[in-house]
């Protein structure tokens, strides 16, 4: 069953029957065995700034076909509003925000980081690139705020006139690694603190315990060093 995804929910075939279906020849860029490709095919794009899918420029079709076939999380932000098109891997990253993110404007789809994405769109549509390593953001993927860390790479996407028409983002969440690194660092700091409370033990471990033999030397049959 073909469904159309709207921010308010899904529409079934009965509600779609009055809409003229686009020719399959115009949708070959969606020939991908992915869930999101099926959603894009049935989405009511006429309700977005992108317009009917059969009227999309070739540049938009090409980049969409590319990202749908990528195994890494990628999202396309098209036009001044940054209308979102993404792949299966990104849908996993989006969590509870999928599938309502599809076709939404990025500043509205992720309102908690609207300022961050506003800068992304401004730089990308001006032809610039951005790269962030372990960027910390607070997202509401499941209805509650959560701290996440990500590697983010943004690049402009050119249209038929070689002008930036959108921004493509490659997203790699690093939350698990960042938290693991922090736990390791905290444990190392704890151990250093404990050793600091035991200076004699720390001296033995670091090799700084050498020095003069005291009273027990003679009793063990060794000569007490002079000097």
Secondary structure, DSSP 4 states (H G I P E B T S, - for coil): ---EEETTEEE-HHHHTTSPPPPGGGGGGG-SS-HHHHHHHHS-GGGSTT--GGG--HHHHHHHHHHHT-SS-EEEEETTTTEEEE-HHHHHHHGGGTTTTTTSBHHHHTGGGHHHHHHHHHHHHTT--EEEEEEEEEE-SSSS-EEEEEEEEEEEEE-TTSSEEEEEEEEEE-HHHHHHHHHHHHHHHHHHHHHHT-HHHHHHHHT-------THHHHTT-PPPP-
